Amino acid sequence: MGRRALISTLIAGALLPAVTLLSATALLPAAALWPAAAWAQGYPAKPIKLVVPFPAGGPADFFSRTLGSGLGTELGQQVVLENRTGAGGSTGIDSVAKSPPDGYTIGLSSGSVLSAIPFMSSKFPFDWQKDLALLTLVARVREVLVVHPSVGVNTLQELVAYAKANPRKISFGSAGTGTFTHMAVELLKIEAKIDVVHVPYRGAAPAVNDLLGGHIQMIVLDVPVLLPHIRAGKVKALAVTSASRTAALPDVPTTAEAGFKTVLSDNWYGLVAPAGLPADVQDKLQRAATTTLRSAELKKHFDTQDAVPSPTTPAEFAAFVKSEQAKWGPVVKVTGIKLD
């Protein structure tokens, strides 16, 4: 080999590792993206946990089971419910906020956890705007005020008159401090100027048990929870705390018709996930949820509970929560309710 050929060979040999390194470096961004893209494309690859922040047997549990069944069909994976109760539903949703943002933990939040309870504590454990991804509104449900027959009243006006004549002799239950089932009666206390005693529970089911047993005398809960007991004559329905009557109880007036216009407390539930969820995964979950909520099968189930399926985009859901905060924030301030 001549001197010139030898030099050329040595130079080429020296450059080869550099060229190989440059080629590998150029491929790094694509290689780094591949696992995430492939992972998102394969989601879900295992069962999904749906956290229910209230006990089994209540309305949140019913909506979660119905929605979870549809989600499982749409996503091709089992959706497993986990009931985590406490703090008016905040404990369960806090666990969702602190879960890995991988799409395998989601939660059904009640309206009060996102719009009323945060105003009651300076140490509230999460901020929904920073710690949660809002997927879709799920359902809106009317609530009804009922009393135990032992109270001996037949109208809301009679109840108010009795409460004024017997201050602090009526105890009312709720699904937890700060829930809409609690706040509805706080609104009545303000407008009617009555003094009744609050007894919070860890969900609707145990509160109903104590109402039926006569341990408390009054409660406001979702219509479907109380409907069987109303029809059986075990409790007396006095007013629906909504802007309009419900077909399930056509003869029961609204609170406005009874003369208490500010006592409005439609309940609602929404599907949430941890913040930071990959966009593809969030889109899959949201599309699966809204498809389920628009199905005739789900509507048939929700109709039995006098509930309205309410699918939204994440942006629409966020705007709705902000409007609810604007409503309930001032009420919390006036009542002075604190969770600290």
C-alpha positions as a Markdown table, in Angstrom:
| # | Residue | x | y | z |
|---|---|---|---|---|
| 1 | Met | 0.0 | 0.0 | 0.0 |
| 2 | Gly | 1.4 | 3.4 | -0.9 |
| 3 | Arg | 1.9 | 6.2 | 1.5 |
| 4 | Arg | -1.1 | 8.2 | 0.3 |
| 5 | Ala | -3.4 | 5.2 | 0.4 |
| 6 | Leu | -2.3 | 4.4 | 3.9 |
| 7 | Ile | -3.0 | 7.9 | 5.1 |
| 8 | Ser | -6.5 | 7.8 | 3.6 |
| 9 | Thr | -7.3 | 4.5 | 5.3 |
| 10 | Leu | -6.1 | 5.8 | 8.6 |
| 11 | Ile | -8.2 | 9.0 | 8.3 |
| 12 | Ala | -11.3 | 7.0 | 7.3 |
| 13 | Gly | -10.8 | 4.6 | 10.3 |
| 14 | Ala | -10.5 | 7.5 | 12.6 |
| 15 | Leu | -13.6 | 9.2 | 11.3 |
| 16 | Leu | -15.8 | 6.1 | 11.4 |
| 17 | Pro | -16.5 | 6.1 | 15.1 |
| 18 | Ala | -17.3 | 9.8 | 15.0 |
| 19 | Val | -19.7 | 9.3 | 12.1 |
| 20 | Thr | -21.3 | 6.4 | 13.9 |
| 21 | Leu | -21.7 | 8.5 | 17.0 |
| 22 | Leu | -23.3 | 11.3 | 15.1 |
| 23 | Ser | -25.8 | 9.0 | 13.5 |
| 24 | Ala | -26.7 | 7.5 | 16.9 |
| 25 | Thr | -27.0 | 10.9 | 18.4 |
| 26 | Ala | -29.3 | 12.0 | 15.6 |
| 27 | Leu | -31.5 | 9.0 | 16.3 |
| 28 | Leu | -31.8 | 9.7 | 20.1 |
| 29 | Pro | -34.8 | 12.0 | 20.1 |
| 30 | Ala | -36.8 | 9.5 | 18.0 |
| 31 | Ala | -35.7 | 6.6 | 20.2 |
| 32 | Ala | -36.6 | 8.5 | 23.4 |
| 33 | Leu | -40.1 | 9.2 | 22.1 |
| 34 | Trp | -40.8 | 5.7 | 20.9 |
| 35 | Pro | -41.4 | 4.0 | 24.3 |
| 36 | Ala | -43.9 | 6.8 | 25.4 |
| 37 | Ala | -45.7 | 6.7 | 22.1 |
| 38 | Ala | -45.9 | 2.9 | 22.2 |
| 39 | Trp | -47.0 | 2.9 | 25.8 |
| 40 | Ala | -49.8 | 5.4 | 25.1 |
| 41 | Gln | -50.9 | 3.4 | 22.1 |
| 42 | Gly | -51.1 | 0.3 | 24.2 |
| 43 | Tyr | -53.2 | 1.9 | 27.0 |
| 44 | Pro | -54.9 | 0.4 | 28.9 |
| 45 | Ala | -52.8 | -2.7 | 29.4 |
| 46 | Lys | -54.2 | -3.6 | 32.8 |
| 47 | Pro | -57.4 | -3.0 | 34.9 |
| 48 | Ile | -58.2 | 0.6 | 35.9 |
| 49 | Lys | -59.1 | 1.7 | 39.4 |
| 50 | Leu | -62.1 | 4.0 | 39.9 |
| 51 | Val | -62.1 | 5.6 | 43.3 |
| 52 | Val | -65.5 | 6.2 | 44.8 |
| 53 | Pro | -65.2 | 8.7 | 47.7 |
| 54 | Phe | -68.3 | 7.5 | 49.5 |
| 55 | Pro | -69.5 | 4.2 | 51.0 |
| 56 | Ala | -71.0 | 1.4 | 48.9 |
| 57 | Gly | -74.8 | 1.6 | 48.5 |
| 58 | Gly | -75.0 | 5.4 | 48.0 |
| 59 | Pro | -75.6 | 7.4 | 44.8 |
| 60 | Ala | -71.9 | 7.9 | 44.0 |
| 61 | Asp | -71.4 | 4.1 | 44.2 |
| 62 | Phe | -74.3 | 3.6 | 41.8 |
| 63 | Phe | -73.1 | 6.1 | 39.2 |
| 64 | Ser | -69.5 | 4.7 | 39.5 |
| 65 | Arg | -70.7 | 1.1 | 38.8 |
| 66 | Thr | -72.8 | 2.1 | 35.9 |
| 67 | Leu | -70.1 | 4.4 | 34.4 |
| 68 | Gly | -67.3 | 1.9 | 35.2 |
| 69 | Ser | -69.1 | -0.9 | 33.3 |
| 70 | Gly | -69.4 | 1.2 | 30.2 |
| 71 | Leu | -65.8 | 2.4 | 30.5 |
| 72 | Gly | -64.6 | -1.2 | 30.7 |
| 73 | Thr | -66.5 | -2.1 | 27.5 |
| 74 | Glu | -65.1 | 1.0 | 25.6 |
| 75 | Leu | -61.5 | 0.5 | 26.8 |
| 76 | Gly | -61.3 | -3.2 | 26.8 |
| 77 | Gln | -60.2 | -3.5 | 30.4 |
| 78 | Gln | -61.9 | -4.1 | 33.7 |
| 79 | Val | -62.7 | -1.1 | 35.8 |
| 80 | Val | -62.4 | -1.9 | 39.5 |
| 81 | Leu | -64.1 | 0.2 | 42.1 |
| 82 | Glu | -62.4 | 1.2 | 45.4 |
| 83 | Asn | -64.5 | 3.0 | 48.1 |
| 84 | Arg | -62.3 | 5.5 | 50.0 |
| 85 | Thr | -64.5 | 7.6 | 52.3 |
| 86 | Gly | -63.9 | 10.6 | 54.6 |
| 87 | Ala | -63.9 | 14.4 | 54.8 |
| 88 | Gly | -67.1 | 14.7 | 52.7 |
| 89 | Gly | -65.6 | 12.9 | 49.8 |
| 90 | Ser | -62.2 | 14.8 | 49.9 |
| 91 | Thr | -60.2 | 11.8 | 51.1 |
| 92 | Gly | -60.9 | 9.7 | 48.1 |
| 93 | Ile | -60.3 | 12.4 | 45.5 |
| 94 | Asp | -57.1 | 13.5 | 47.3 |
| 95 | Ser | -55.8 | 9.9 | 46.8 |
| 96 | Val | -56.6 | 10.3 | 43.1 |
| 97 | Ala | -54.7 | 13.6 | 42.9 |
| 98 | Lys | -51.6 | 11.9 | 44.5 |
| 99 | Ser | -51.7 | 8.8 | 42.3 |
| 100 | Pro | -49.2 | 8.3 | 39.4 |
| 101 | Pro | -50.6 | 10.1 | 36.3 |
| 102 | Asp | -50.6 | 7.0 | 34.2 |
| 103 | Gly | -54.4 | 6.6 | 33.6 |
| 104 | Tyr | -54.8 | 3.6 | 35.9 |
| 105 | Thr | -56.3 | 5.6 | 38.8 |
| 106 | Ile | -59.4 | 7.8 | 38.2 |
| 107 | Gly | -62.1 | 9.0 | 40.5 |
| 108 | Leu | -65.8 | 10.1 | 40.7 |
| 109 | Ser | -65.8 | 13.4 | 42.5 |
| 110 | Ser | -68.9 | 14.9 | 44.0 |
| 111 | Gly | -69.6 | 18.6 | 43.3 |
| 112 | Ser | -69.0 | 19.8 | 46.8 |
| 113 | Val | -65.4 | 18.4 | 46.9 |
| 114 | Leu | -64.5 | 20.7 | 43.9 |
| 115 | Ser | -66.6 | 23.7 | 44.6 |
| 116 | Ala | -67.6 | 24.1 | 48.3 |
| 117 | Ile | -65.3 | 22.2 | 50.6 |
| 118 | Pro | -62.1 | 23.9 | 49.4 |
| 119 | Phe | -63.3 | 27.1 | 50.9 |
| 120 | Met | -63.7 | 25.5 | 54.3 |
| 121 | Ser | -60.1 | 24.7 | 55.0 |
| 122 | Ser | -56.8 | 26.6 | 54.8 |
| 123 | Lys | -55.1 | 23.3 | 54.6 |
| 124 | Phe | -57.2 | 21.6 | 51.9 |
| 125 | Pro | -54.9 | 18.8 | 50.6 |
| 126 | Phe | -55.2 | 19.5 | 46.9 |
| 127 | Asp | -55.9 | 22.2 | 44.3 |
| 128 | Trp | -58.1 | 20.9 | 41.5 |
| 129 | Gln | -56.6 | 23.4 | 39.0 |
| 130 | Lys | -53.1 | 22.1 | 39.7 |
| 131 | Asp | -53.5 | 18.6 | 40.9 |
| 132 | Leu | -56.4 | 17.1 | 38.9 |
| 133 | Ala | -57.2 | 16.5 | 35.2 |
| 134 | Leu | -61.0 | 17.1 | 34.8 |
| 135 | Leu | -62.3 | 14.6 | 32.2 |
| 136 | Thr | -66.1 | 15.1 | 32.1 |
| 137 | Leu | -69.1 | 16.0 | 34.1 |
| 138 | Val | -71.0 | 12.7 | 34.7 |
| 139 | Ala | -74.4 | 13.4 | 36.1 |
| 140 | Arg | -76.7 | 16.0 | 37.6 |
| 141 | Val | -79.2 | 14.9 | 40.3 |
| 142 | Arg | -82.0 | 16.7 | 42.0 |
| 143 | Glu | -82.2 | 16.6 | 45.8 |
| 144 | Val | -85.2 | 16.4 | 48.1 |
| 145 | Leu | -85.8 | 17.5 | 51.7 |
| 146 | Val | -87.5 | 14.9 | 53.8 |
| 147 | Val | -88.5 | 14.5 | 57.5 |
| 148 | His | -89.2 | 11.5 | 59.7 |
| 149 | Pro | -92.9 | 11.0 | 60.3 |
| 150 | Ser | -92.5 | 11.6 | 64.0 |
| 151 | Val | -91.9 | 15.3 | 63.4 |
| 152 | Gly | -95.6 | 15.6 | 62.5 |
| 153 | Val | -95.4 | 18.2 | 59.7 |
| 154 | Asn | -96.6 | 18.0 | 56.1 |
| 155 | Thr | -95.1 | 21.1 | 54.4 |
| 156 | Leu | -91.8 | 23.0 | 54.5 |
| 157 | Gln | -93.6 | 26.0 | 56.0 |
| 158 | Glu | -94.9 | 23.8 | 58.9 |
| 159 | Leu | -91.3 | 22.4 | 59.4 |
| 160 | Val | -89.9 | 26.0 | 59.6 |
| 161 | Ala | -92.7 | 27.0 | 62.1 |
| 162 | Tyr | -91.9 | 23.9 | 64.2 |
| 163 | Ala | -88.2 | 24.6 | 64.1 |
| 164 | Lys | -88.7 | 28.2 | 65.2 |
| 165 | Ala | -90.9 | 27.1 | 68.1 |
| 166 | Asn | -88.4 | 24.3 | 69.1 |
| 167 | Pro | -84.9 | 25.6 | 68.4 |
| 168 | Arg | -82.2 | 22.9 | 68.2 |
| 169 | Lys | -84.7 | 20.1 | 68.7 |
| 170 | Ile | -84.4 | 19.0 | 65.1 |
| 171 | Ser | -81.3 | 17.2 | 64.0 |
| 172 | Phe | -80.5 | 16.9 | 60.3 |
| 173 | Gly | -78.1 | 14.5 | 58.7 |
| 174 | Ser | -75.8 | 14.9 | 55.7 |
| 175 | Ala | -73.4 | 12.8 | 53.6 |
| 176 | Gly | -70.6 | 14.8 | 55.3 |
| 177 | Thr | -69.6 | 18.3 | 56.3 |
| 178 | Gly | -69.5 | 20.6 | 53.4 |
| 179 | Thr | -71.4 | 18.3 | 51.0 |
| 180 | Phe | -74.3 | 19.8 | 49.1 |
| 181 | Thr | -76.6 | 17.7 | 51.4 |
| 182 | His | -75.2 | 19.8 | 54.2 |
| 183 | Met | -75.1 | 23.1 | 52.5 |
| 184 | Ala | -78.7 | 22.9 | 51.3 |
| 185 | Val | -79.9 | 23.0 | 54.9 |
| 186 | Glu | -77.4 | 25.8 | 55.7 |
| 187 | Leu | -79.1 | 27.8 | 53.0 |
| 188 | Leu | -82.5 | 27.0 | 54.6 |
| 189 | Lys | -81.2 | 28.0 | 58.1 |
| 190 | Ile | -80.1 | 31.4 | 56.7 |
| 191 | Glu | -83.3 | 32.2 | 54.7 |
| 192 | Ala | -85.8 | 30.8 | 57.2 |
| 193 | Lys | -83.8 | 31.9 | 60.3 |
| 194 | Ile | -84.0 | 28.6 | 62.1 |
| 195 | Asp | -81.6 | 26.7 | 64.3 |
| 196 | Val | -81.3 | 23.0 | 63.6 |
| 197 | Val | -78.4 | 20.7 | 64.6 |
| 198 | His | -76.1 | 19.2 | 61.9 |
| 199 | Val | -75.0 | 15.5 | 62.2 |
| 200 | Pro | -72.5 | 14.6 | 59.5 |
| 201 | Tyr | -72.0 | 11.1 | 58.2 |
| 202 | Arg | -69.5 | 9.4 | 55.9 |
| 203 | Gly | -71.9 | 9.1 | 53.1 |
| 204 | Ala | -75.6 | 8.9 | 52.2 |
| 205 | Ala | -76.3 | 5.3 | 53.1 |
| 206 | Pro | -75.5 | 5.5 | 56.9 |
| 207 | Ala | -77.3 | 8.8 | 57.1 |
| 208 | Val | -80.5 | 7.2 | 55.7 |
| 209 | Asn | -80.2 | 4.4 | 58.1 |
| 210 | Asp | -80.3 | 6.8 | 61.1 |
| 211 | Leu | -83.1 | 8.8 | 59.5 |
| 212 | Leu | -85.2 | 5.6 | 59.2 |
| 213 | Gly | -84.4 | 4.7 | 62.8 |
| 214 | Gly | -85.6 | 8.1 | 64.0 |
| 215 | His | -82.1 | 9.1 | 65.3 |
| 216 | Ile | -82.2 | 12.2 | 63.1 |
| 217 | Gln | -85.4 | 14.0 | 62.0 |
| 218 | Met | -84.5 | 15.6 | 58.7 |
| 219 | Ile | -82.2 | 15.3 | 55.7 |
| 220 | Val | -81.6 | 16.5 | 52.1 |
| 221 | Leu | -80.3 | 13.9 | 49.7 |
| 222 | Asp | -80.4 | 12.9 | 46.1 |
| 223 | Val | -83.9 | 12.0 | 45.0 |
| 224 | Pro | -83.1 | 8.4 | 44.0 |
| 225 | Val | -81.6 | 7.6 | 47.5 |
| 226 | Leu | -84.8 | 8.6 | 49.3 |
| 227 | Leu | -87.4 | 7.7 | 46.7 |
| 228 | Pro | -88.1 | 4.1 | 47.9 |
| 229 | His | -88.5 | 5.3 | 51.4 |
| 230 | Ile | -90.8 | 8.2 | 50.4 |
| 231 | Arg | -93.0 | 5.8 | 48.4 |
| 232 | Ala | -93.1 | 3.3 | 51.3 |
| 233 | Gly | -94.3 | 6.1 | 53.7 |
| 234 | Lys | -91.2 | 5.8 | 55.9 |
| 235 | Val | -90.2 | 9.5 | 55.4 |
| 236 | Lys | -92.2 | 12.6 | 54.3 |
| 237 | Ala | -91.0 | 14.6 | 51.3 |
| 238 | Leu | -91.5 | 18.3 | 51.8 |
| 239 | Ala | -89.6 | 20.0 | 49.0 |
| 240 | Val | -87.3 | 19.5 | 46.0 |
| 241 | Thr | -84.3 | 21.7 | 46.3 |
| 242 | Ser | -84.1 | 22.5 | 42.6 |
| 243 | Ala | -85.4 | 25.1 | 40.2 |
| 244 | Ser | -88.1 | 22.7 | 38.9 |
| 245 | Arg | -90.1 | 19.7 | 40.1 |
| 246 | Thr | -89.1 | 16.2 | 39.3 |
| 247 | Ala | -91.2 | 13.7 | 37.5 |
| 248 | Ala | -90.4 | 11.1 | 40.1 |
| 249 | Leu | -92.2 | 13.2 | 42.7 |
| 250 | Pro | -94.6 | 15.4 | 40.7 |
| 251 | Asp | -96.7 | 16.4 | 43.8 |
| 252 | Val | -93.7 | 17.7 | 45.8 |
| 253 | Pro | -93.2 | 21.4 | 45.4 |
| 254 | Thr | -89.8 | 23.1 | 44.9 |
| 255 | Thr | -88.3 | 25.1 | 47.7 |
| 256 | Ala | -89.0 | 28.3 | 45.7 |
| 257 | Glu | -92.7 | 27.3 | 45.4 |
| 258 | Ala | -92.7 | 26.8 | 49.2 |
| 259 | Gly | -91.4 | 30.4 | 49.6 |
| 260 | Phe | -87.6 | 29.8 | 50.0 |
| 261 | Lys | -86.1 | 30.9 | 46.7 |
| 262 | Thr | -82.4 | 30.7 | 47.7 |
| 263 | Val | -82.5 | 27.1 | 48.8 |
| 264 | Leu | -81.2 | 25.5 | 45.6 |
| 265 | Ser | -78.7 | 22.5 | 45.7 |
| 266 | Asp | -78.7 | 20.3 | 42.7 |
| 267 | Asn | -76.0 | 17.7 | 43.2 |
| 268 | Trp | -73.5 | 16.6 | 40.5 |
| 269 | Tyr | -70.7 | 14.2 | 39.9 |
| 270 | Gly | -67.6 | 14.4 | 37.6 |
| 271 | Leu | -64.8 | 12.1 | 36.5 |
| 272 | Val | -61.3 | 13.2 | 37.4 |
| 273 | Ala | -57.7 | 11.9 | 37.1 |
| 274 | Pro | -54.3 | 13.0 | 38.4 |
| 275 | Ala | -52.8 | 16.1 | 36.7 |
| 276 | Gly | -50.0 | 15.4 | 34.3 |
| 277 | Leu | -51.9 | 12.6 | 32.5 |
| 278 | Pro | -50.4 | 12.0 | 29.0 |
| 279 | Ala | -52.6 | 13.8 | 26.4 |
| 280 | Asp | -53.3 | 10.5 | 24.5 |
| 281 | Val | -54.3 | 8.7 | 27.6 |
| 282 | Gln | -56.5 | 11.6 | 28.8 |
| 283 | Asp | -58.2 | 11.7 | 25.4 |
| 284 | Lys | -58.9 | 8.0 | 25.4 |
| 285 | Leu | -60.4 | 8.2 | 28.9 |
| 286 | Gln | -62.5 | 11.3 | 28.1 |
| 287 | Arg | -63.8 | 9.8 | 24.8 |
| 288 | Ala | -64.6 | 6.5 | 26.4 |
| 289 | Ala | -66.5 | 8.3 | 29.2 |
| 290 | Thr | -68.5 | 10.6 | 27.0 |
| 291 | Thr | -69.4 | 7.7 | 24.6 |
| 292 | Thr | -70.7 | 5.8 | 27.6 |
| 293 | Leu | -72.6 | 8.7 | 29.0 |
| 294 | Arg | -74.3 | 9.2 | 25.6 |
| 295 | Ser | -75.4 | 5.6 | 25.4 |
| 296 | Ala | -79.0 | 4.5 | 25.6 |
| 297 | Glu | -78.1 | 1.8 | 28.1 |
| 298 | Leu | -76.6 | 4.2 | 30.6 |
| 299 | Lys | -79.4 | 6.7 | 30.2 |
| 300 | Lys | -81.9 | 3.9 | 31.0 |
| 301 | His | -79.9 | 3.1 | 34.2 |
| 302 | Phe | -79.6 | 6.8 | 35.2 |
| 303 | Asp | -83.3 | 7.4 | 34.6 |
| 304 | Thr | -84.1 | 4.9 | 37.4 |
| 305 | Gln | -82.2 | 7.3 | 39.7 |
| 306 | Asp | -83.8 | 10.5 | 38.3 |
| 307 | Ala | -80.3 | 11.5 | 37.1 |
| 308 | Val | -79.3 | 13.4 | 33.9 |
| 309 | Pro | -76.2 | 12.1 | 32.1 |
| 310 | Ser | -74.1 | 15.2 | 31.4 |
| 311 | Pro | -71.0 | 14.6 | 29.2 |
| 312 | Thr | -68.7 | 17.6 | 28.6 |
| 313 | Thr | -65.3 | 18.4 | 27.3 |
| 314 | Pro | -62.6 | 19.0 | 30.0 |
| 315 | Ala | -62.8 | 22.8 | 29.3 |
| 316 | Glu | -66.5 | 22.8 | 29.7 |
| 317 | Phe | -66.2 | 20.9 | 33.0 |
| 318 | Ala | -63.6 | 23.3 | 34.3 |
| 319 | Ala | -65.8 | 26.3 | 33.5 |
| 320 | Phe | -68.7 | 24.6 | 35.2 |
| 321 | Val | -66.7 | 24.0 | 38.4 |
| 322 | Lys | -65.6 | 27.7 | 38.4 |
| 323 | Ser | -69.3 | 28.8 | 38.2 |
| 324 | Glu | -70.2 | 26.5 | 41.1 |
| 325 | Gln | -67.3 | 27.9 | 43.2 |
| 326 | Ala | -68.7 | 31.4 | 42.6 |
| 327 | Lys | -72.0 | 30.2 | 44.0 |
| 328 | Trp | -70.8 | 28.2 | 47.0 |
| 329 | Gly | -67.8 | 30.3 | 48.1 |
| 330 | Pro | -69.9 | 33.2 | 49.5 |
| 331 | Val | -72.2 | 30.7 | 51.3 |
| 332 | Val | -69.3 | 29.1 | 53.1 |
| 333 | Lys | -68.1 | 32.5 | 54.1 |
| 334 | Val | -71.5 | 33.6 | 55.5 |
| 335 | Thr | -72.0 | 30.3 | 57.4 |
| 336 | Gly | -68.4 | 30.2 | 58.7 |
| 337 | Ile | -68.2 | 26.5 | 58.2 |
| 338 | Lys | -64.6 | 25.2 | 58.8 |
| 339 | Leu | -62.9 | 21.9 | 58.5 |
| 340 | Asp | -59.6 | 22.8 | 60.1 |
